[in-house]
Structures are given as structure tokens and as C-alpha cells.
């Protein structure tokens, strides 16, 4: 198991796409985390929305990830993603529901 923080994303989520673009433009943090696409890989059943980051026993929401990236940015401001049609959860967090279900500890199965 990797000791690096793991970020779970989906190609179907506009906030995940925005996060990937931001991460791609941040060479100062390349290699500091593992990115897993839930569209192609099994993921833990405690991942309920994407993007999210798991580090040790902590789970960070999309808002926390974007906040950490903004805080660690070296002065150039990345735009915060706007909440939209796939926003779920309280407070209009920029995250997407994964619309799946878990079976035998794997959440690779998707609902129709």
C-alpha cells in the first residue's frame, strides 16, 4: 500500500477534471500523491464522492483539496471551480456523486 496520499477522481466529473488541470500545472507538487480513476480501478467503499483525497486515516473533501492547493500556491491564483449540476453534499461543495454501489469491498460497479 502506498504511503503517499491518494486522490480519487472520475473522468465524468467536471471538478475532477479541473483538479487534474490544476495539479498538472503545479510542478512543485508532482510525485507527492497517487491519482486513481474510479472509472477504471476499484476503490474503497468509504469513497462516497469525488474528488477526494485519502491520507492515512484522514479523508479530505473536494473543498479541502482545492483549499490546500490554493493555500500552497506560490502567489499565482488558480480559479476555484464553480458549483454546478453535479454538486452534492452540504454547502455546495465542488464534488461529484459517484453513482455507484459497493460489492464485496469493491466499488467498481456502477448503477445504470
C-alpha positions as a printed NumPy array, in Angstrom:
array([[  0.   ,   0.   ,   0.   ],
       [  1.283,   3.456,  -0.903],
       [  2.327,   5.873,   1.83 ],
       [  1.549,   8.785,  -0.483],
       [ -1.842,  10.481,  -0.225],
       [ -4.29 ,   9.055,  -2.781],
       [ -6.621,  11.285,  -4.789],
       [ -9.696,   9.579,  -6.249],
       [-11.137,  11.136,  -9.412],
       [-13.599,  10.36 , -12.184],
       [-13.345,  11.372, -15.833],
       [-17.088,  12.073, -15.685],
       [-16.778,  14.769, -13.005],
       [-16.041,  18.328, -14.095],
       [-14.495,  19.139, -10.694],
       [-12.107,  16.199, -11.039],
       [-11.099,  17.408, -14.499],
       [-10.476,  20.888, -13.053],
       [ -8.42 ,  19.396, -10.21 ],
       [ -6.313,  17.363, -12.644],
       [ -5.646,  20.507, -14.698],
       [ -4.539,  22.387, -11.578],
       [ -2.296,  19.507, -10.466],
       [ -0.757,  19.25 , -13.926],
       [  0.236,  22.929, -13.712],
       [  1.88 ,  22.555, -10.288],
       [  5.359,  21.034, -10.819],
       [  6.189,  21.807,  -7.182],
       [  3.875,  19.006,  -6.011],
       [  4.408,  16.401,  -8.771],
       [  5.028,  12.947,  -7.35 ],
       [  3.644,  13.768,  -3.914],
       [  0.425,  11.769,  -4.351],
       [ -1.182,   8.934,  -6.27 ],
       [ -4.176,   9.635,  -8.532],
       [ -6.687,   6.826,  -9.059],
       [ -9.514,   6.992, -11.569],
       [-12.597,   5.277, -10.16 ],
       [-13.783,   4.756, -13.737],
       [-11.101,   2.117, -14.325],
       [ -9.949,   0.939, -10.897],
       [-11.547,  -0.486,  -7.77 ],
       [-11.801,   1.966,  -4.906],
       [-12.58 ,   1.72 ,  -1.19 ],
       [-16.215,   1.762,  -0.121],
       [-15.636,   4.825,   2.086],
       [-15.146,   6.96 ,  -1.058],
       [-18.608,   8.457,  -1.491],
       [-17.866,  11.442,  -3.747],
       [-15.04 ,  12.617,  -5.983],
       [-12.643,  14.266,  -5.958],
       [-11.444,  13.211,  -2.54 ],
       [ -8.046,  12.56 ,  -1.029],
       [ -7.136,   9.863,   1.461],
       [ -4.018,  10.317,   3.546],
       [ -3.519,   7.825,   6.347],
       [ -6.798,   7.69 ,   8.258],
       [ -7.95 ,  11.113,   7.016],
       [-10.361,  11.731,   4.126],
       [-10.305,  15.197,   2.568],
       [-13.251,  16.579,   0.617],
       [-13.018,  18.42 ,  -2.675],
       [-13.338,  21.785,  -0.932],
       [-10.457,  20.889,   1.387],
       [ -8.273,  19.761,  -1.536],
       [ -8.915,  22.94 ,  -3.524],
       [ -8.331,  24.984,  -0.359],
       [ -4.988,  23.286,   0.33 ],
       [ -3.896,  23.831,  -3.27 ],
       [ -4.855,  27.495,  -3.135],
       [ -3.097,  27.952,   0.195],
       [  0.092,  26.263,  -1.017],
       [  0.115,  28.118,  -4.325],
       [  3.101,  30.415,  -4.746],
       [  1.072,  33.537,  -5.424],
       [ -0.487,  32.764,  -8.784],
       [ -4.193,  32.301,  -8.267],
       [ -5.953,  29.284,  -9.74 ],
       [ -9.675,  29.817, -10.188],
       [-11.916,  27.9  ,  -7.819],
       [-14.313,  25.601,  -9.665],
       [-17.868,  26.815,  -9.63 ],
       [-20.545,  24.591,  -8.163],
       [-22.923,  23.213, -10.736],
       [-25.235,  20.399, -11.687],
       [-23.133,  17.58 , -10.247],
       [-22.528,  19.246,  -6.901],
       [-23.669,  17.176,  -3.931],
       [-23.402,  17.437,  -0.194],
       [-23.963,  20.283,   2.174],
       [-22.696,  23.755,   1.466],
       [-22.494,  23.313,  -2.312],
       [-19.099,  21.613,  -2.192],
       [-17.404,  21.185,  -5.579],
       [-17.677,  17.41 ,  -5.776],
       [-19.479,  14.798,  -7.835],
       [-21.543,  11.855,  -6.705],
       [-20.011,   8.607,  -7.896],
       [-23.371,   6.994,  -8.693],
       [-22.119,   3.526,  -7.927],
       [-22.549,   0.798,  -5.426],
       [-20.142,  -1.384,  -3.497],
       [-19.99 ,  -5.125,  -3.737],
       [-17.533,  -7.374,  -1.874],
       [-15.476,  -4.37 ,  -0.72 ],
       [-15.017,  -3.074,  -4.277],
       [-16.907,  -0.114,  -5.672],
       [-16.119,  -0.657,  -9.321],
       [-19.759,  -1.5  , -10.093],
       [-21.851,   1.39 , -11.394],
       [-25.596,   1.842, -11.293],
       [-27.42 ,   2.359, -14.54 ]])
